């Protein structure tokens, strides 16, 4: 199932409070719905896991002429809590980890990633309150190496009161308020605040299809820099159909920003389609919208989210970044994917191919195009043992020659065994090859050999 978002001010992954963005507690206003919902709880799904991994790198300096061997350790824990009933929803999933570099190739640091979603009130009922929080690793500079030293953490929080008015048996009118904050752990000048309203009309054509019209109006402010307020508007038509094997979701419209009398506008679309039959899934997704250097990809993982996690729960976050502190840009993404779980007994694979371009309003030298592909294959020897291969290729080209165009190819192979008690042990080998095509760029190869373990309490 594709998970897509449209509009710079709407974060469907869920979002966070700047003041609490980097502590280990959720913002206070998100705890209120959780406390209220807990009083009606019955069968909660929960889990807690601890994990550790130790790897040896043969080129921790990322310099082929001056290689350094280094042991790199990582340990942490996972926590999840979920429950859904008629009048509420709670869905929490977070992961904390601490990385240690024994030879000092990078700074030791901790990292928190995850999501939380809450809903108080019946879905599509007259009144409801939704809130969310998401936290992701992002790159500080997309042209530099994908390392923890070049990483920041973006926390997005929002709270939205919703009013649904059933105009007829097939028509629904909705008014949605939205307050959203975006905070960074290091690049705090990118912190922003968004306040807006969404108006929508949805018409049910049949039990399998819907038609709708939506208008978004949002004021955006970079809160740590004076006089950086702009307005974002997006209006679009939508059509959704779910058939037996085929489904598609089409949103077509126009979006624009306005700042100090200057407009930045263009068509917007958010389209996805999927064919699912006999263990095979074909799909495609296309997005064109305006965002900014604070919201980025709204903490979206992958358009086809199912191919984004490996056996350890590590996600390919598509860690977006820009060397620019403040600017607006158009993000245009096209993606095709194929998944097969019936090719043989106990095996499955996912393949994704995509292209993403960024076109900036002011800093045109940041315009770039990225081609990417991801491949994930697993073979289960039995219910306790599995072999998994992950491969990822990216090729990034900037529009001016001075920028550091590069490509990168990553592979990871892991064999793991899980006991009846829930203890999983894995052995892995990993390679990374980066090719920087400018004279000043850094090209290198790096290999890792490691062991990891995880235990889940339920």
C-alpha positions in Angstrom: 0.0 0.0 0.0 1.5 3.3 -1.0 1.8 6.0 1.6 1.9 9.4 0.0 1.6 13.0 1.2 0.5 16.1 -0.7 1.1 19.6 0.6 4.1 21.1 2.4 2.0 21.7 5.6 0.5 18.2 5.8 2.5 15.5 7.4 0.7 12.2 7.1 3.6 10.3 8.7 3.0 12.2 11.9 4.9 15.1 13.5 6.6 17.2 16.9 7.0 20.0 19.4 10.2 22.0 18.9 10.7 22.5 22.6 10.8 18.8 23.3 12.1 17.7 20.0 15.3 16.3 21.3 14.6 15.0 24.7 13.4 11.5 25.3 9.9 12.5 26.1 7.0 13.2 23.8 5.6 16.8 23.8 3.1 17.3 26.6 0.1 18.0 24.4 0.6 14.6 22.8 0.4 12.8 26.1 -3.1 14.2 26.8 -4.8 12.1 24.1 -2.7 9.1 25.2 -3.8 9.5 28.8 -7.4 9.9 27.8 -7.4 6.9 25.5 -5.7 4.7 28.1 -8.8 4.9 30.3 -10.8 3.1 27.6 -8.1 0.5 26.8 -8.7 -3.2 26.6 -6.2 -5.3 24.5 -3.1 -3.3 23.9 -0.4 -4.5 21.5 3.1 -3.7 22.9 6.7 -4.7 22.6 10.1 -3.8 24.0 13.4 -4.9 22.4 17.1 -4.5 23.1 19.7 -4.7 20.4 23.5 -4.4 19.9 25.8 -4.6 16.9 29.5 -4.6 16.5 31.2 -4.1 13.1 34.8 -3.8 11.9 35.4 -1.3 9.1 38.5 -1.6 6.9 38.4 2.1 5.8 36.9 4.1 8.6 38.8 7.2 7.4 37.0 6.9 4.1 40.4 7.6 2.4 41.7 4.8 0.1 45.3 6.2 0.5 45.2 6.2 4.3 42.9 3.4 5.5 42.2 2.9 9.2 40.6 -0.3 10.7 38.0 0.5 13.3 35.5 -1.3 15.4 32.2 0.5 15.4 29.6 -0.5 18.1 26.0 0.3 18.3 23.5 -0.5 21.0 20.0 0.6 21.8 16.4 -0.4 22.3 13.0 -0.4 20.6 9.6 0.4 22.0 6.1 0.0 20.4 2.6 0.4 21.7 -0.6 0.2 19.6 -4.3 0.0 20.0 -7.2 1.0 17.8 -10.9 1.1 18.8 -14.0 2.9 17.6 -13.3 6.1 19.5 -9.5 6.3 19.6 -6.3 5.2 18.1 -2.8 5.0 19.6 0.2 3.9 17.5 3.8 4.5 18.9 7.0 3.0 17.5 10.4 4.4 18.5 14.0 3.3 18.3 17.0 4.7 20.4 20.6 3.8 19.5 24.0 4.9 20.6 27.0 4.7 18.3 30.6 4.3 19.4 33.7 4.7 17.2 36.7 3.2 18.9 39.3 5.0 16.7 37.5 8.3 16.7 36.8 8.4 13.0 33.4 10.0 13.9 32.0 11.5 17.1 30.2 9.1 19.4 26.5 10.1 19.5 23.0 8.9 20.1 20.0 8.9 17.7 16.3 8.6 18.2 13.9 7.7 15.3 10.3 6.8 15.2 6.6 7.8 14.9 3.6 8.3 17.1 0.0 8.8 16.0 -3.1 9.5 18.1 -6.7 10.0 17.4 -9.5 10.9 19.8 -13.0 10.5 18.3 -14.6 8.2 15.8 -13.0 8.1 12.3 -15.2 10.2 10.0 -17.3 11.1 13.0 -18.5 14.7 13.6 -15.6 15.7 15.8 -12.1 14.2 16.3 -8.7 15.3 17.4 -5.6 13.9 15.8 -2.0 14.4 16.9 1.3 13.0 15.8 5.1 13.0 16.1 7.8 11.7 13.8 11.6 11.9 14.2 14.1 11.0 11.4 17.8 11.2 10.6 18.5 13.7 7.8 21.7 14.6 6.1 23.2 18.1 6.7 24.7 18.3 3.2 23.5 16.0 0.5 26.8 16.4 -1.4 28.9 15.0 1.6 29.3 11.4 2.7 26.3 9.6 4.3 27.7 9.4 7.9 26.6 10.2 11.4 28.9 13.2 11.4 27.0 14.6 8.4 23.6 13.8 10.0 21.0 15.8 11.8 17.7 14.8 13.4 14.4 16.4 12.4 11.4 16.2 14.6 7.9 17.0 13.3 4.9 17.4 15.6 1.3 18.4 14.8 -2.1 18.6 16.3 -5.3 18.8 14.3 -8.9 19.3 15.3 -11.3 17.9 12.7 -14.9 18.8 12.0 -16.8 16.4 9.6 -20.2 17.4 8.3 -22.2 14.7 6.5 -24.1 16.8 3.9 -25.8 13.7 2.5 -25.5 9.9 2.5 -22.7 10.2 -0.1 -21.2 13.6 0.7 -18.8 14.7 3.5 -17.5 18.2 4.2 -14.4 18.5 6.4 -12.7 21.4 8.1 -9.3 20.6 9.5 -7.1 22.9 11.6 -3.4 22.2 11.8 -0.6 23.4 14.0 2.8 22.0 13.2 6.3 22.5 14.5 9.6 21.3 12.9 12.8 21.2 15.0 16.3 20.2 14.2 18.9 18.9 16.7 21.8 20.8 15.2 20.7 23.0 12.3 18.2 25.0 14.5 18.0 27.8 11.9 15.8 25.5 9.9 13.2 25.2 12.7 9.8 26.3 11.5 6.2 26.7 12.7 3.1 26.1 10.5 -0.5 27.1 11.1 -3.2 26.4 8.6 -6.6 25.2 7.6 -7.7 22.5 5.2 -11.2 22.5 3.6 -12.3 19.4 1.7 -15.4 17.9 0.1 -15.6 14.1 -0.5 -18.2 12.4 -2.7 -18.7 8.7 -2.7 -19.4 7.5 -6.2 -19.7 3.8 -5.3 -18.5 1.4 -2.7 -15.2 1.3 -4.5 -14.6 4.9 -5.6 -14.5 8.4 -4.3 -14.2 11.9 -5.8 -13.1 15.0 -3.8 -11.9 18.6 -3.8 -9.4 20.0 -1.2 -8.0 23.4 -0.5 -5.1 24.1 1.9 -4.0 27.4 3.3 -0.9 27.6 5.6 1.3 30.3 7.1 5.0 29.1 7.5 7.6 30.9 9.6 11.2 30.0 10.2 11.1 30.9 13.9 14.8 31.5 14.5 15.3 34.0 11.7 13.5 37.3 11.5 11.1 38.2 8.6 11.0 34.7 7.1 7.2 34.2 6.8 5.5 32.9 3.7 2.1 31.6 2.7 1.5 28.2 1.1 -1.7 27.4 -0.9 -2.6 24.1 -2.6 -5.9 23.2 -4.3 -6.5 19.8 -5.9 -9.0 17.4 -7.2 -8.8 13.7 -6.0 -10.2 10.4 -7.3 -9.7 7.0 -5.6 -10.7 3.6 -6.8 -10.1 0.2 -5.2 -10.9 -2.8 -7.4 -10.3 -6.5 -6.8 -6.7 -6.5 -8.0 -6.0 -3.0 -9.0 -6.2 0.3 -7.1 -5.2 3.9 -7.8 -5.3 7.3 -6.1 -5.0 10.5 -8.2 -4.6 14.0 -6.9 -4.2 16.8 -9.4 -4.0 20.5 -8.6 -2.0 23.7 -8.3 0.2 24.9 -5.4 2.1 28.2 -4.8 4.0 30.1 -2.1 4.0 33.9 -1.7 6.7 35.8 0.2 7.1 39.6 0.2 5.1 39.8 -3.0 7.1 37.1 -4.9 5.3 34.0 -6.0 6.7 30.5 -6.5 4.1 28.2 -8.1 3.4 25.3 -10.3 1.2 22.3 -10.8 0.9 19.7 -8.0 0.1 16.1 -8.3 0.2 13.0 -6.1 -0.6 9.8 -8.0 -0.2 6.2 -7.1 -1.4 2.9 -8.6 -0.9 -0.7 -7.6 -1.7 -4.1 -9.0 -1.7 -7.0 -6.5 -2.4 -10.6 -7.4 -1.1 -14.0 -6.5 1.8 -12.8 -4.4 3.0 -10.2 -6.9 2.7 -6.5 -6.6 3.4 -3.9 -9.3 3.1 -0.3 -8.5 4.0 3.3 -9.4 4.0 6.6 -7.6 4.4 10.2 -8.9 4.7 13.4 -6.8 5.1 17.1 -7.7 4.8 19.6 -4.9 6.5 22.6 -3.3 8.3 22.2 0.0 11.1 24.0 1.9 14.4 23.2 3.5 12.8 22.8 6.9 10.0 20.3 6.0 12.0 18.5 3.3 10.3 15.2 2.5 8.1 15.5 5.6 10.0 12.6 7.2 8.7 10.3 4.5 10.7 7.1 4.2 10.1 5.6 0.8 7.2 6.0 -1.5 6.9 2.2 -1.4 7.4 1.9 2.4 7.5 -1.9 2.4 11.0 -2.0 0.9 12.5 0.5 3.4 13.4 -1.7 6.4 16.1 -4.4 6.8 16.2 -7.3 9.1 17.3 -5.1 12.1 14.6 -2.5 11.6 17.0 0.0 10.1 15.2 2.1 7.6 16.3 3.6 4.4 15.0 7.1 5.3 15.9 8.7 2.0 17.8 11.1 4.3 17.1 14.4 2.4 19.2 17.4 2.9 20.3 20.7 1.4 23.3 22.9 2.1 20.9 25.9 2.0 19.5 27.0 5.4 16.3 28.6 4.0 14.7 28.3 0.7 11.6 26.8 -1.0 11.9 24.2 -3.8 9.9 21.9 -6.0 10.3 18.2 -5.4 9.4 16.0 -8.4 9.5 12.2 -7.8 8.7 9.2 -10.0 8.9 5.7 -8.7 8.2 2.2 -9.9 8.3 -0.9 -7.7 7.8 -4.7 -7.9 7.4 -7.1 -5.0 7.2 -10.9 -5.3 6.5 -13.3 -2.4 5.5 -16.3 -4.5 8.6 -16.9 -6.7 9.6 -19.8 -4.4 8.7 -21.3 -1.1 10.2 -19.2 1.7 11.6 -16.4 -0.5 10.6 -12.9 -1.5 12.2 -9.8 -3.1 11.4 -6.1 -3.6 12.8 -3.9 -6.4 12.3 -0.1 -6.6 13.6 2.3 -9.2 13.0 6.0 -9.0 14.0 9.5 -10.0 13.8 12.6 -7.8 14.6 16.2 -8.8 14.8 19.4 -6.7 14.4 22.8 -8.2 15.0 25.8 -5.8 13.3 29.2 -5.8 16.5 31.3 -5.0 19.6 29.1 -4.7 19.5 27.6 -8.2 23.0 26.1 -7.7 21.4 23.5 -5.4 19.2 22.1 -8.2 19.9 18.4 -8.5 18.6 15.2 -9.9 18.9 11.8 -8.2 18.4 8.4 -9.7 18.1 5.6 -7.3 17.3 1.9 -7.1 16.8 -0.5 -4.2 16.8 -4.3 -4.1 15.9 -6.5 -1.1 15.7 -10.3 -1.2 15.1 -12.8 1.6 15.2 -16.5 1.8 13.8 -18.3 4.9 15.5 -21.7 5.4 12.8 -22.3 8.0 10.8 -20.3 10.5 13.9 -19.6 12.6 16.7 -18.9 10.0 16.9 -16.5 7.1 19.3 -14.9 4.6 18.8 -11.4 3.5 20.4 -9.3 0.8 20.0 -5.5 0.6 21.4 -3.4 -2.3 21.0 0.4 -2.9 22.4 2.6 -5.7 22.1 6.4 -6.0 23.4 8.8 -8.6 23.2 12.5 -7.9 23.9 15.2 -10.4 23.9 19.0 -9.7 23.1 21.5 -12.4 26.4 23.3 -12.2 29.8 21.8 -12.6 31.3 23.1 -9.4 29.1 20.9 -7.3 30.2 17.5 -6.3 28.3 15.0 -8.4 28.6 11.5 -7.1 27.2 8.0 -7.1 27.2 5.4 -4.4 26.6 1.6 -4.3 25.9 -0.2 -1.1 25.4 -4.0 -0.4 24.6 -5.8 2.8 24.3 -9.6 3.3 23.1 -11.0 6.6 22.3 -14.5 7.9 20.3 -14.5 11.1 18.8 -17.1 13.5 16.0 -16.5 15.9 15.2 -18.7 18.9 11.8 -19.7 20.2 12.4 -17.3 23.2 12.7 -14.3 20.8 16.5 -13.9 20.7 17.9 -13.1 17.2 21.6 -13.4 16.3 22.9 -12.2 12.9 26.2 -12.2 11.0 26.7 -9.6 8.3 29.0 -8.4 5.6 28.6 -5.0 4.0 30.3 -2.9 1.3 30.1 0.7 0.2 31.6 2.3 -2.9 31.4 6.0 -3.5 32.5 7.7 -6.7 32.8 11.5 -6.6 33.2 12.8 -10.1 34.8 16.2 -9.3 38.5 16.7 -8.7 37.9 17.8 -5.1 35.4 15.0 -4.4 36.1 12.0 -2.1 35.9 8.6 -3.7 36.5 5.5 -1.6 35.5 1.9 -0.9 34.7 0.6 2.6 33.8 -2.9 3.9 32.2 -4.0 7.1 32.1 -7.3 8.9 29.8 -7.6 11.9 27.7 -9.5 14.4 24.4 -8.3 15.9 21.8 -9.4 18.3 18.3 -8.5 19.3 15.9 -9.6 22.0 12.2 -8.6 22.1 10.0 -8.7 25.2 6.3 -9.0 24.6 
